[in-house]
Amino acid sequence: MDIFLKITIDDFIFYFSLITLSFAVIKTLINLVVWSKKMSKGALFFLAIFPIISIFPIPQQEIKKIENIKKEYIKKVDENGEPLDDSEK
């Protein structure tokens, strides 16, 4: 029971805020992933922002893959003469 006597209100507030902040960050990251999966623009936005907040950058190979996909899409749009719907991608 001595442990309860040693904990001050400042310690309690610190640990409570630390746990609350941790849950808020995890919830925000989960919501961001779900949002980016729902819409392709959101996914591109997420991929653009993620390297800024990440310790490890996106590999150069992945960036080249994305650029190739964009080029193929532009070629398809030029061939058809009109933009493709989401179902045709």
PyMOL Python script that loads the backbone (N, CA, C, O; Angstrom):
from pymol import cmd

cmd.read_pdbstr("""\
ATOM      1  N   MET A   1       0.798  -1.205   0.000  1.00  0.00           N
ATOM      2  CA  MET A   1       0.000   0.000   0.000  1.00  0.00           C
ATOM      3  C   MET A   1       0.839   1.267   0.000  1.00  0.00           C
ATOM      4  O   MET A   1       0.320   2.368  -0.184  1.00  0.00           O
ATOM      5  N   ASP A   2       2.132   1.104   0.206  1.00  0.00           N
ATOM      6  CA  ASP A   2       3.002   2.278   0.205  1.00  0.00           C
ATOM      7  C   ASP A   2       3.101   2.921  -1.179  1.00  0.00           C
ATOM      8  O   ASP A   2       3.366   4.117  -1.297  1.00  0.00           O
ATOM      9  N   ILE A   3       2.887   2.122  -2.221  1.00  0.00           N
ATOM     10  CA  ILE A   3       2.988   2.678  -3.577  1.00  0.00           C
ATOM     11  C   ILE A   3       1.926   3.742  -3.826  1.00  0.00           C
ATOM     12  O   ILE A   3       2.177   4.715  -4.537  1.00  0.00           O
ATOM     13  N   PHE A   4       0.735   3.560  -3.243  1.00  0.00           N
ATOM     14  CA  PHE A   4      -0.322   4.553  -3.433  1.00  0.00           C
ATOM     15  C   PHE A   4      -0.019   5.852  -2.699  1.00  0.00           C
ATOM     16  O   PHE A   4      -0.496   6.917  -3.089  1.00  0.00           O
ATOM     17  N   LEU A   5       0.759   5.764  -1.657  1.00  0.00           N
ATOM     18  CA  LEU A   5       1.129   6.970  -0.915  1.00  0.00           C
ATOM     19  C   LEU A   5       2.228   7.750  -1.623  1.00  0.00           C
ATOM     20  O   LEU A   5       2.364   8.959  -1.434  1.00  0.00           O
ATOM     21  N   LYS A   6       3.016   7.046  -2.445  1.00  0.00           N
ATOM     22  CA  LYS A   6       4.127   7.697  -3.147  1.00  0.00           C
ATOM     23  C   LYS A   6       3.691   8.387  -4.437  1.00  0.00           C
ATOM     24  O   LYS A   6       4.389   9.274  -4.927  1.00  0.00           O
ATOM     25  N   ILE A   7       2.560   7.996  -4.984  1.00  0.00           N
ATOM     26  CA  ILE A   7       2.080   8.596  -6.235  1.00  0.00           C
ATOM     27  C   ILE A   7       1.427   9.935  -5.922  1.00  0.00           C
ATOM     28  O   ILE A   7       0.495  10.024  -5.123  1.00  0.00           O
ATOM     29  N   THR A   8       1.938  10.960  -6.566  1.00  0.00           N
ATOM     30  CA  THR A   8       1.354  12.285  -6.373  1.00  0.00           C
ATOM     31  C   THR A   8       0.362  12.567  -7.493  1.00  0.00           C
ATOM     32  O   THR A   8       0.282  11.818  -8.467  1.00  0.00           O
ATOM     33  N   ILE A   9      -0.376  13.627  -7.354  1.00  0.00           N
ATOM     34  CA  ILE A   9      -1.362  14.003  -8.365  1.00  0.00           C
ATOM     35  C   ILE A   9      -0.664  14.394  -9.671  1.00  0.00           C
ATOM     36  O   ILE A   9      -1.212  14.179 -10.752  1.00  0.00           O
ATOM     37  N   ASP A  10       0.540  14.966  -9.578  1.00  0.00           N
ATOM     38  CA  ASP A  10       1.300  15.322 -10.775  1.00  0.00           C
ATOM     39  C   ASP A  10       1.699  14.083 -11.567  1.00  0.00           C
ATOM     40  O   ASP A  10       1.633  14.074 -12.796  1.00  0.00           O
ATOM     41  N   ASP A  11       2.112  13.042 -10.856  1.00  0.00           N
ATOM     42  CA  ASP A  11       2.446  11.790 -11.526  1.00  0.00           C
ATOM     43  C   ASP A  11       1.216  11.199 -12.214  1.00  0.00           C
ATOM     44  O   ASP A  11       1.282  10.738 -13.354  1.00  0.00           O
ATOM     45  N   PHE A  12       0.110  11.222 -11.504  1.00  0.00           N
ATOM     46  CA  PHE A  12      -1.128  10.687 -12.062  1.00  0.00           C
ATOM     47  C   PHE A  12      -1.532  11.448 -13.320  1.00  0.00           C
ATOM     48  O   PHE A  12      -1.905  10.824 -14.314  1.00  0.00           O
ATOM     49  N   ILE A  13      -1.470  12.749 -13.306  1.00  0.00           N
ATOM     50  CA  ILE A  13      -1.837  13.563 -14.471  1.00  0.00           C
ATOM     51  C   ILE A  13      -0.885  13.290 -15.627  1.00  0.00           C
ATOM     52  O   ILE A  13      -1.319  13.191 -16.775  1.00  0.00           O
ATOM     53  N   PHE A  14       0.400  13.168 -15.341  1.00  0.00           N
ATOM     54  CA  PHE A  14       1.385  12.896 -16.388  1.00  0.00           C
ATOM     55  C   PHE A  14       1.103  11.567 -17.078  1.00  0.00           C
ATOM     56  O   PHE A  14       1.018  11.508 -18.304  1.00  0.00           O
ATOM     57  N   TYR A  15       0.957  10.507 -16.297  1.00  0.00           N
ATOM     58  CA  TYR A  15       0.735   9.187 -16.884  1.00  0.00           C
ATOM     59  C   TYR A  15      -0.631   9.080 -17.567  1.00  0.00           C
ATOM     60  O   TYR A  15      -0.759   8.433 -18.606  1.00  0.00           O
ATOM     61  N   PHE A  16      -1.632   9.706 -16.991  1.00  0.00           N
ATOM     62  CA  PHE A  16      -2.958   9.708 -17.616  1.00  0.00           C
ATOM     63  C   PHE A  16      -2.914  10.425 -18.969  1.00  0.00           C
ATOM     64  O   PHE A  16      -3.483   9.938 -19.946  1.00  0.00           O
ATOM     65  N   SER A  17      -2.248  11.566 -19.027  1.00  0.00           N
ATOM     66  CA  SER A  17      -2.164  12.305 -20.294  1.00  0.00           C
ATOM     67  C   SER A  17      -1.308  11.550 -21.306  1.00  0.00           C
ATOM     68  O   SER A  17      -1.601  11.583 -22.501  1.00  0.00           O
ATOM     69  N   LEU A  18      -0.262  10.874 -20.854  1.00  0.00           N
ATOM     70  CA  LEU A  18       0.583  10.083 -21.747  1.00  0.00           C
ATOM     71  C   LEU A  18      -0.205   8.928 -22.373  1.00  0.00           C
ATOM     72  O   LEU A  18      -0.099   8.687 -23.575  1.00  0.00           O
ATOM     73  N   ILE A  19      -0.980   8.227 -21.577  1.00  0.00           N
ATOM     74  CA  ILE A  19      -1.791   7.119 -22.090  1.00  0.00           C
ATOM     75  C   ILE A  19      -2.880   7.640 -23.012  1.00  0.00           C
ATOM     76  O   ILE A  19      -3.131   7.054 -24.065  1.00  0.00           O
ATOM     77  N   THR A  20      -3.523   8.723 -22.633  1.00  0.00           N
ATOM     78  CA  THR A  20      -4.580   9.304 -23.470  1.00  0.00           C
ATOM     79  C   THR A  20      -4.018   9.769 -24.808  1.00  0.00           C
ATOM     80  O   THR A  20      -4.642   9.544 -25.845  1.00  0.00           O
ATOM     81  N   LEU A  21      -2.874  10.401 -24.805  1.00  0.00           N
ATOM     82  CA  LEU A  21      -2.240  10.856 -26.041  1.00  0.00           C
ATOM     83  C   LEU A  21      -1.850   9.665 -26.921  1.00  0.00           C
ATOM     84  O   LEU A  21      -1.999   9.719 -28.142  1.00  0.00           O
ATOM     85  N   SER A  22      -1.356   8.603 -26.307  1.00  0.00           N
ATOM     86  CA  SER A  22      -0.984   7.406 -27.073  1.00  0.00           C
ATOM     87  C   SER A  22      -2.199   6.812 -27.774  1.00  0.00           C
ATOM     88  O   SER A  22      -2.126   6.459 -28.951  1.00  0.00           O
ATOM     89  N   PHE A  23      -3.315   6.699 -27.059  1.00  0.00           N
ATOM     90  CA  PHE A  23      -4.534   6.174 -27.679  1.00  0.00           C
ATOM     91  C   PHE A  23      -5.039   7.096 -28.787  1.00  0.00           C
ATOM     92  O   PHE A  23      -5.529   6.624 -29.813  1.00  0.00           O
ATOM     93  N   ALA A  24      -4.922   8.391 -28.586  1.00  0.00           N
ATOM     94  CA  ALA A  24      -5.371   9.344 -29.607  1.00  0.00           C
ATOM     95  C   ALA A  24      -4.522   9.230 -30.867  1.00  0.00           C
ATOM     96  O   ALA A  24      -5.055   9.292 -31.974  1.00  0.00           O
ATOM     97  N   VAL A  25      -3.219   9.066 -30.719  1.00  0.00           N
ATOM     98  CA  VAL A  25      -2.333   8.914 -31.882  1.00  0.00           C
ATOM     99  C   VAL A  25      -2.654   7.627 -32.628  1.00  0.00           C
ATOM    100  O   VAL A  25      -2.737   7.629 -33.857  1.00  0.00           O
ATOM    101  N   ILE A  26      -2.834   6.535 -31.906  1.00  0.00           N
ATOM    102  CA  ILE A  26      -3.159   5.255 -32.544  1.00  0.00           C
ATOM    103  C   ILE A  26      -4.487   5.351 -33.267  1.00  0.00           C
ATOM    104  O   ILE A  26      -4.602   4.883 -34.400  1.00  0.00           O
ATOM    105  N   LYS A  27      -5.496   5.946 -32.644  1.00  0.00           N
ATOM    106  CA  LYS A  27      -6.819   6.097 -33.269  1.00  0.00           C
ATOM    107  C   LYS A  27      -6.724   6.965 -34.525  1.00  0.00           C
ATOM    108  O   LYS A  27      -7.354   6.663 -35.539  1.00  0.00           O
ATOM    109  N   THR A  28      -5.948   8.027 -34.457  1.00  0.00           N
ATOM    110  CA  THR A  28      -5.777   8.909 -35.614  1.00  0.00           C
ATOM    111  C   THR A  28      -5.104   8.176 -36.768  1.00  0.00           C
ATOM    112  O   THR A  28      -5.520   8.319 -37.918  1.00  0.00           O
ATOM    113  N   LEU A  29      -4.072   7.397 -36.474  1.00  0.00           N
ATOM    114  CA  LEU A  29      -3.393   6.647 -37.525  1.00  0.00           C
ATOM    115  C   LEU A  29      -4.308   5.598 -38.154  1.00  0.00           C
ATOM    116  O   LEU A  29      -4.277   5.397 -39.368  1.00  0.00           O
ATOM    117  N   ILE A  30      -5.117   4.934 -37.341  1.00  0.00           N
ATOM    118  CA  ILE A  30      -6.076   3.957 -37.878  1.00  0.00           C
ATOM    119  C   ILE A  30      -7.088   4.657 -38.776  1.00  0.00           C
ATOM    120  O   ILE A  30      -7.388   4.173 -39.868  1.00  0.00           O
ATOM    121  N   ASN A  31      -7.612   5.786 -38.329  1.00  0.00           N
ATOM    122  CA  ASN A  31      -8.573   6.540 -39.148  1.00  0.00           C
ATOM    123  C   ASN A  31      -7.938   7.019 -40.448  1.00  0.00           C
ATOM    124  O   ASN A  31      -8.600   7.035 -41.486  1.00  0.00           O
ATOM    125  N   LEU A  32      -6.685   7.405 -40.411  1.00  0.00           N
ATOM    126  CA  LEU A  32      -5.990   7.868 -41.606  1.00  0.00           C
ATOM    127  C   LEU A  32      -5.825   6.740 -42.617  1.00  0.00           C
ATOM    128  O   LEU A  32      -5.996   6.955 -43.817  1.00  0.00           O
ATOM    129  N   VAL A  33      -5.499   5.553 -42.149  1.00  0.00           N
ATOM    130  CA  VAL A  33      -5.360   4.412 -43.047  1.00  0.00           C
ATOM    131  C   VAL A  33      -6.706   4.028 -43.657  1.00  0.00           C
ATOM    132  O   VAL A  33      -6.786   3.758 -44.855  1.00  0.00           O
ATOM    133  N   VAL A  34      -7.750   4.003 -42.852  1.00  0.00           N
ATOM    134  CA  VAL A  34      -9.089   3.667 -43.365  1.00  0.00           C
ATOM    135  C   VAL A  34      -9.536   4.709 -44.387  1.00  0.00           C
ATOM    136  O   VAL A  34     -10.086   4.356 -45.430  1.00  0.00           O
ATOM    137  N   TRP A  35      -9.304   5.979 -44.098  1.00  0.00           N
ATOM    138  CA  TRP A  35      -9.687   7.055 -45.017  1.00  0.00           C
ATOM    139  C   TRP A  35      -8.932   6.939 -46.334  1.00  0.00           C
ATOM    140  O   TRP A  35      -9.510   7.126 -47.405  1.00  0.00           O
ATOM    141  N   SER A  36      -7.638   6.630 -46.256  1.00  0.00           N
ATOM    142  CA  SER A  36      -6.843   6.555 -47.484  1.00  0.00           C
ATOM    143  C   SER A  36      -7.219   5.343 -48.325  1.00  0.00           C
ATOM    144  O   SER A  36      -7.036   5.362 -49.542  1.00  0.00           O
ATOM    145  N   LYS A  37      -7.743   4.288 -47.703  1.00  0.00           N
ATOM    146  CA  LYS A  37      -8.183   3.120 -48.464  1.00  0.00           C
ATOM    147  C   LYS A  37      -9.511   3.373 -49.166  1.00  0.00           C
ATOM    148  O   LYS A  37      -9.793   2.746 -50.187  1.00  0.00           O
ATOM    149  N   LYS A  38     -10.324   4.271 -48.644  1.00  0.00           N
ATOM    150  CA  LYS A  38     -11.637   4.546 -49.234  1.00  0.00           C
ATOM    151  C   LYS A  38     -11.533   5.355 -50.518  1.00  0.00           C
ATOM    152  O   LYS A  38     -12.353   5.174 -51.418  1.00  0.00           O
ATOM    153  N   MET A  39     -10.569   6.225 -50.627  1.00  0.00           N
ATOM    154  CA  MET A  39     -10.493   7.093 -51.796  1.00  0.00           C
ATOM    155  C   MET A  39      -9.054   7.163 -52.299  1.00  0.00           C
ATOM    156  O   MET A  39      -8.120   7.295 -51.509  1.00  0.00           O
ATOM    157  N   SER A  40      -8.883   7.074 -53.599  1.00  0.00           N
ATOM    158  CA  SER A  40      -7.543   7.049 -54.165  1.00  0.00           C
ATOM    159  C   SER A  40      -6.799   8.375 -53.937  1.00  0.00           C
ATOM    160  O   SER A  40      -5.582   8.383 -53.751  1.00  0.00           O
ATOM    161  N   LYS A  41      -7.526   9.478 -53.953  1.00  0.00           N
ATOM    162  CA  LYS A  41      -6.885  10.763 -53.687  1.00  0.00           C
ATOM    163  C   LYS A  41      -6.348  10.797 -52.257  1.00  0.00           C
ATOM    164  O   LYS A  41      -5.280  11.347 -51.991  1.00  0.00           O
ATOM    165  N   GLY A  42      -7.103  10.204 -51.358  1.00  0.00           N
ATOM    166  CA  GLY A  42      -6.651  10.119 -49.972  1.00  0.00           C
ATOM    167  C   GLY A  42      -5.400   9.278 -49.845  1.00  0.00           C
ATOM    168  O   GLY A  42      -4.507   9.594 -49.059  1.00  0.00           O
ATOM    169  N   ALA A  43      -5.334   8.203 -50.621  1.00  0.00           N
ATOM    170  CA  ALA A  43      -4.155   7.340 -50.579  1.00  0.00           C
ATOM    171  C   ALA A  43      -2.935   8.089 -51.104  1.00  0.00           C
ATOM    172  O   ALA A  43      -1.848   7.983 -50.535  1.00  0.00           O
ATOM    173  N   LEU A  44      -3.108   8.837 -52.174  1.00  0.00           N
ATOM    174  CA  LEU A  44      -1.987   9.610 -52.706  1.00  0.00           C
ATOM    175  C   LEU A  44      -1.542  10.680 -51.718  1.00  0.00           C
ATOM    176  O   LEU A  44      -0.348  10.927 -51.548  1.00  0.00           O
ATOM    177  N   PHE A  45      -2.515  11.310 -51.071  1.00  0.00           N
ATOM    178  CA  PHE A  45      -2.193  12.316 -50.057  1.00  0.00           C
ATOM    179  C   PHE A  45      -1.426  11.673 -48.900  1.00  0.00           C
ATOM    180  O   PHE A  45      -0.437  12.220 -48.414  1.00  0.00           O
ATOM    181  N   PHE A  46      -1.900  10.504 -48.470  1.00  0.00           N
ATOM    182  CA  PHE A  46      -1.247   9.782 -47.381  1.00  0.00           C
ATOM    183  C   PHE A  46       0.176   9.399 -47.768  1.00  0.00           C
ATOM    184  O   PHE A  46       1.096   9.536 -46.961  1.00  0.00           O
ATOM    185  N   LEU A  47       0.366   8.919 -49.005  1.00  0.00           N
ATOM    186  CA  LEU A  47       1.697   8.548 -49.462  1.00  0.00           C
ATOM    187  C   LEU A  47       2.605   9.775 -49.590  1.00  0.00           C
ATOM    188  O   LEU A  47       3.819   9.670 -49.416  1.00  0.00           O
ATOM    189  N   ALA A  48       2.024  10.920 -49.891  1.00  0.00           N
ATOM    190  CA  ALA A  48       2.826  12.133 -50.008  1.00  0.00           C
ATOM    191  C   ALA A  48       3.263  12.643 -48.635  1.00  0.00           C
ATOM    192  O   ALA A  48       4.371  13.159 -48.492  1.00  0.00           O
ATOM    193  N   ILE A  49       2.410  12.505 -47.633  1.00  0.00           N
ATOM    194  CA  ILE A  49       2.708  13.020 -46.301  1.00  0.00           C
ATOM    195  C   ILE A  49       3.517  12.026 -45.468  1.00  0.00           C
ATOM    196  O   ILE A  49       4.314  12.431 -44.622  1.00  0.00           O
ATOM    197  N   PHE A  50       3.318  10.735 -45.703  1.00  0.00           N
ATOM    198  CA  PHE A  50       3.954   9.723 -44.851  1.00  0.00           C
ATOM    199  C   PHE A  50       5.470   9.828 -44.773  1.00  0.00           C
ATOM    200  O   PHE A  50       6.015   9.678 -43.679  1.00  0.00           O
ATOM    201  N   PRO A  51       6.191  10.078 -45.876  1.00  0.00           N
ATOM    202  CA  PRO A  51       7.657  10.189 -45.737  1.00  0.00           C
ATOM    203  C   PRO A  51       8.101  11.338 -44.841  1.00  0.00           C
ATOM    204  O   PRO A  51       9.191  11.302 -44.270  1.00  0.00           O
ATOM    205  N   ILE A  52       7.271  12.338 -44.723  1.00  0.00           N
ATOM    206  CA  ILE A  52       7.628  13.471 -43.868  1.00  0.00           C
ATOM    207  C   ILE A  52       7.600  13.055 -42.402  1.00  0.00           C
ATOM    208  O   ILE A  52       8.451  13.477 -41.618  1.00  0.00           O
ATOM    209  N   ILE A  53       6.617  12.224 -42.027  1.00  0.00           N
ATOM    210  CA  ILE A  53       6.497  11.816 -40.631  1.00  0.00           C
ATOM    211  C   ILE A  53       7.189  10.494 -40.352  1.00  0.00           C
ATOM    212  O   ILE A  53       7.199  10.031 -39.212  1.00  0.00           O
ATOM    213  N   SER A  54       7.760   9.890 -41.362  1.00  0.00           N
ATOM    214  CA  SER A  54       8.377   8.581 -41.210  1.00  0.00           C
ATOM    215  C   SER A  54       9.881   8.695 -40.981  1.00  0.00           C
ATOM    216  O   SER A  54      10.528   9.643 -41.427  1.00  0.00           O
ATOM    217  N   ILE A  55      10.410   7.715 -40.284  1.00  0.00           N
ATOM    218  CA  ILE A  55      11.857   7.655 -40.097  1.00  0.00           C
ATOM    219  C   ILE A  55      12.516   7.122 -41.366  1.00  0.00           C
ATOM    220  O   ILE A  55      13.586   7.580 -41.768  1.00  0.00           O
ATOM    221  N   PHE A  56      11.854   6.142 -41.989  1.00  0.00           N
ATOM    222  CA  PHE A  56      12.384   5.519 -43.188  1.00  0.00           C
ATOM    223  C   PHE A  56      11.665   6.071 -44.413  1.00  0.00           C
ATOM    224  O   PHE A  56      10.436   6.030 -44.469  1.00  0.00           O
ATOM    225  N   PRO A  57      12.398   6.582 -45.388  1.00  0.00           N
ATOM    226  CA  PRO A  57      11.753   7.133 -46.591  1.00  0.00           C
ATOM    227  C   PRO A  57      11.219   6.024 -47.500  1.00  0.00           C
ATOM    228  O   PRO A  57      11.566   4.854 -47.340  1.00  0.00           O
ATOM    229  N   ILE A  58      10.373   6.410 -48.452  1.00  0.00           N
ATOM    230  CA  ILE A  58       9.858   5.468 -49.434  1.00  0.00           C
ATOM    231  C   ILE A  58      11.012   5.087 -50.360  1.00  0.00           C
ATOM    232  O   ILE A  58      11.736   5.963 -50.833  1.00  0.00           O
ATOM    233  N   PRO A  59      11.191   3.788 -50.624  1.00  0.00           N
ATOM    234  CA  PRO A  59      12.287   3.372 -51.518  1.00  0.00           C
ATOM    235  C   PRO A  59      12.105   3.937 -52.917  1.00  0.00           C
ATOM    236  O   PRO A  59      10.980   4.166 -53.364  1.00  0.00           O
ATOM    237  N   GLN A  60      13.199   4.156 -53.593  1.00  0.00           N
ATOM    238  CA  GLN A  60      13.180   4.731 -54.940  1.00  0.00           C
ATOM    239  C   GLN A  60      12.415   3.830 -55.904  1.00  0.00           C
ATOM    240  O   GLN A  60      11.771   4.326 -56.829  1.00  0.00           O
ATOM    241  N   GLN A  61      12.474   2.504 -55.702  1.00  0.00           N
ATOM    242  CA  GLN A  61      11.762   1.570 -56.581  1.00  0.00           C
ATOM    243  C   GLN A  61      10.257   1.803 -56.522  1.00  0.00           C
ATOM    244  O   GLN A  61       9.581   1.756 -57.550  1.00  0.00           O
ATOM    245  N   GLU A  62       9.732   2.052 -55.334  1.00  0.00           N
ATOM    246  CA  GLU A  62       8.294   2.284 -55.187  1.00  0.00           C
ATOM    247  C   GLU A  62       7.885   3.588 -55.869  1.00  0.00           C
ATOM    248  O   GLU A  62       6.812   3.663 -56.467  1.00  0.00           O
ATOM    249  N   ILE A  63       8.714   4.593 -55.786  1.00  0.00           N
ATOM    250  CA  ILE A  63       8.415   5.866 -56.437  1.00  0.00           C
ATOM    251  C   ILE A  63       8.385   5.672 -57.949  1.00  0.00           C
ATOM    252  O   ILE A  63       7.527   6.236 -58.628  1.00  0.00           O
ATOM    253  N   LYS A  64       9.318   4.877 -58.485  1.00  0.00           N
ATOM    254  CA  LYS A  64       9.332   4.604 -59.922  1.00  0.00           C
ATOM    255  C   LYS A  64       8.096   3.834 -60.346  1.00  0.00           C
ATOM    256  O   LYS A  64       7.551   4.087 -61.421  1.00  0.00           O
ATOM    257  N   LYS A  65       7.641   2.893 -59.517  1.00  0.00           N
ATOM    258  CA  LYS A  65       6.418   2.137 -59.829  1.00  0.00           C
ATOM    259  C   LYS A  65       5.214   3.081 -59.918  1.00  0.00           C
ATOM    260  O   LYS A  65       4.399   2.978 -60.835  1.00  0.00           O
ATOM    261  N   ILE A  66       5.117   3.991 -58.963  1.00  0.00           N
ATOM    262  CA  ILE A  66       4.002   4.946 -58.964  1.00  0.00           C
ATOM    263  C   ILE A  66       4.064   5.829 -60.201  1.00  0.00           C
ATOM    264  O   ILE A  66       3.032   6.104 -60.812  1.00  0.00           O
ATOM    265  N   GLU A  67       5.255   6.276 -60.579  1.00  0.00           N
ATOM    266  CA  GLU A  67       5.400   7.106 -61.777  1.00  0.00           C
ATOM    267  C   GLU A  67       5.010   6.331 -63.030  1.00  0.00           C
ATOM    268  O   GLU A  67       4.374   6.887 -63.926  1.00  0.00           O
ATOM    269  N   ASN A  68       5.382   5.057 -63.106  1.00  0.00           N
ATOM    270  CA  ASN A  68       5.004   4.232 -64.255  1.00  0.00           C
ATOM    271  C   ASN A  68       3.496   4.040 -64.322  1.00  0.00           C
ATOM    272  O   ASN A  68       2.916   4.075 -65.407  1.00  0.00           O
ATOM    273  N   ILE A  69       2.859   3.840 -63.181  1.00  0.00           N
ATOM    274  CA  ILE A  69       1.396   3.693 -63.153  1.00  0.00           C
ATOM    275  C   ILE A  69       0.733   4.981 -63.636  1.00  0.00           C
ATOM    276  O   ILE A  69      -0.245   4.929 -64.382  1.00  0.00           O
ATOM    277  N   LYS A  70       1.251   6.127 -63.221  1.00  0.00           N
ATOM    278  CA  LYS A  70       0.702   7.408 -63.666  1.00  0.00           C
ATOM    279  C   LYS A  70       0.867   7.571 -65.178  1.00  0.00           C
ATOM    280  O   LYS A  70      -0.050   8.031 -65.859  1.00  0.00           O
ATOM    281  N   LYS A  71       2.048   7.189 -65.706  1.00  0.00           N
ATOM    282  CA  LYS A  71       2.279   7.293 -67.152  1.00  0.00           C
ATOM    283  C   LYS A  71       1.328   6.395 -67.934  1.00  0.00           C
ATOM    284  O   LYS A  71       0.792   6.806 -68.963  1.00  0.00           O
ATOM    285  N   GLU A  72       1.112   5.158 -67.447  1.00  0.00           N
ATOM    286  CA  GLU A  72       0.178   4.248 -68.117  1.00  0.00           C
ATOM    287  C   GLU A  72      -1.234   4.812 -68.107  1.00  0.00           C
ATOM    288  O   GLU A  72      -1.954   4.706 -69.100  1.00  0.00           O
ATOM    289  N   TYR A  73      -1.633   5.411 -66.991  1.00  0.00           N
ATOM    290  CA  TYR A  73      -2.962   5.999 -66.903  1.00  0.00           C
ATOM    291  C   TYR A  73      -3.110   7.152 -67.896  1.00  0.00           C
ATOM    292  O   TYR A  73      -4.138   7.278 -68.561  1.00  0.00           O
ATOM    293  N   ILE A  74      -2.081   7.988 -67.990  1.00  0.00           N
ATOM    294  CA  ILE A  74      -2.126   9.109 -68.936  1.00  0.00           C
ATOM    295  C   ILE A  74      -2.221   8.595 -70.371  1.00  0.00           C
ATOM    296  O   ILE A  74      -2.946   9.169 -71.184  1.00  0.00           O
ATOM    297  N   LYS A  75      -1.493   7.515 -70.692  1.00  0.00           N
ATOM    298  CA  LYS A  75      -1.572   6.932 -72.033  1.00  0.00           C
ATOM    299  C   LYS A  75      -2.973   6.411 -72.321  1.00  0.00           C
ATOM    300  O   LYS A  75      -3.488   6.598 -73.423  1.00  0.00           O
ATOM    301  N   LYS A  76      -3.598   5.755 -71.335  1.00  0.00           N
ATOM    302  CA  LYS A  76      -4.960   5.244 -71.531  1.00  0.00           C
ATOM    303  C   LYS A  76      -5.947   6.385 -71.740  1.00  0.00           C
ATOM    304  O   LYS A  76      -6.852   6.288 -72.569  1.00  0.00           O
ATOM    305  N   VAL A  77      -5.768   7.463 -70.987  1.00  0.00           N
ATOM    306  CA  VAL A  77      -6.656   8.616 -71.141  1.00  0.00           C
ATOM    307  C   VAL A  77      -6.468   9.235 -72.519  1.00  0.00           C
ATOM    308  O   VAL A  77      -7.447   9.630 -73.152  1.00  0.00           O
ATOM    309  N   ASP A  78      -5.231   9.329 -72.994  1.00  0.00           N
ATOM    310  CA  ASP A  78      -4.970   9.892 -74.312  1.00  0.00           C
ATOM    311  C   ASP A  78      -5.550   9.009 -75.418  1.00  0.00           C
ATOM    312  O   ASP A  78      -6.050   9.525 -76.417  1.00  0.00           O
ATOM    313  N   GLU A  79      -5.489   7.688 -75.253  1.00  0.00           N
ATOM    314  CA  GLU A  79      -6.038   6.772 -76.263  1.00  0.00           C
ATOM    315  C   GLU A  79      -7.553   6.868 -76.319  1.00  0.00           C
ATOM    316  O   GLU A  79      -8.132   6.893 -77.405  1.00  0.00           O
ATOM    317  N   ASN A  80      -8.194   6.921 -75.176  1.00  0.00           N
ATOM    318  CA  ASN A  80      -9.655   6.946 -75.130  1.00  0.00           C
ATOM    319  C   ASN A  80     -10.218   8.339 -75.400  1.00  0.00           C
ATOM    320  O   ASN A  80     -11.326   8.477 -75.919  1.00  0.00           O
ATOM    321  N   GLY A  81      -9.477   9.334 -75.060  1.00  0.00           N
ATOM    322  CA  GLY A  81      -9.944  10.697 -75.274  1.00  0.00           C
ATOM    323  C   GLY A  81     -10.766  11.242 -74.133  1.00  0.00           C
ATOM    324  O   GLY A  81     -11.124  12.420 -74.141  1.00  0.00           O
ATOM    325  N   GLU A  82     -11.075  10.417 -73.153  1.00  0.00           N
ATOM    326  CA  GLU A  82     -11.827  10.878 -71.993  1.00  0.00           C
ATOM    327  C   GLU A  82     -11.288  10.176 -70.750  1.00  0.00           C
ATOM    328  O   GLU A  82     -10.754   9.071 -70.846  1.00  0.00           O
ATOM    329  N   PRO A  83     -11.421  10.802 -69.599  1.00  0.00           N
ATOM    330  CA  PRO A  83     -10.892  10.181 -68.375  1.00  0.00           C
ATOM    331  C   PRO A  83     -11.630   8.890 -68.033  1.00  0.00           C
ATOM    332  O   PRO A  83     -12.817   8.739 -68.321  1.00  0.00           O
ATOM    333  N   LEU A  84     -10.900   7.964 -67.412  1.00  0.00           N
ATOM    334  CA  LEU A  84     -11.490   6.700 -67.000  1.00  0.00           C
ATOM    335  C   LEU A  84     -12.209   6.842 -65.679  1.00  0.00           C
ATOM    336  O   LEU A  84     -11.821   7.653 -64.838  1.00  0.00           O
ATOM    337  N   ASP A  85     -13.268   6.049 -65.490  1.00  0.00           N
ATOM    338  CA  ASP A  85     -13.950   6.007 -64.211  1.00  0.00           C
ATOM    339  C   ASP A  85     -13.129   5.186 -63.226  1.00  0.00           C
ATOM    340  O   ASP A  85     -12.163   4.527 -63.611  1.00  0.00           O
ATOM    341  N   ASP A  86     -13.519   5.230 -61.947  1.00  0.00           N
ATOM    342  CA  ASP A  86     -12.824   4.450 -60.930  1.00  0.00           C
ATOM    343  C   ASP A  86     -12.953   2.956 -61.192  1.00  0.00           C
ATOM    344  O   ASP A  86     -12.050   2.192 -60.851  1.00  0.00           O
ATOM    345  N   SER A  87     -14.070   2.522 -61.798  1.00  0.00           N
ATOM    346  CA  SER A  87     -14.279   1.100 -62.051  1.00  0.00           C
ATOM    347  C   SER A  87     -13.399   0.579 -63.190  1.00  0.00           C
ATOM    348  O   SER A  87     -13.168  -0.627 -63.279  1.00  0.00           O
ATOM    349  N   GLU A  88     -12.911   1.450 -64.050  1.00  0.00           N
ATOM    350  CA  GLU A  88     -12.117   1.033 -65.191  1.00  0.00           C
ATOM    351  C   GLU A  88     -10.617   1.024 -64.904  1.00  0.00           C
ATOM    352  O   GLU A  88      -9.841   0.561 -65.740  1.00  0.00           O
ATOM    353  N   LYS A  89     -10.203   1.509 -63.776  1.00  0.00           N
ATOM    354  CA  LYS A  89      -8.771   1.587 -63.452  1.00  0.00           C
ATOM    355  C   LYS A  89      -8.201   0.217 -63.211  1.00  0.00           C
ATOM    356  O   LYS A  89      -7.011   0.085 -62.925  1.00  0.00           O
TER     357      LYS A  89
END
""", "prot")
cmd.dss("prot")
cmd.show_as("cartoon", "prot")
cmd.util.cbc("prot")
cmd.orient("prot")
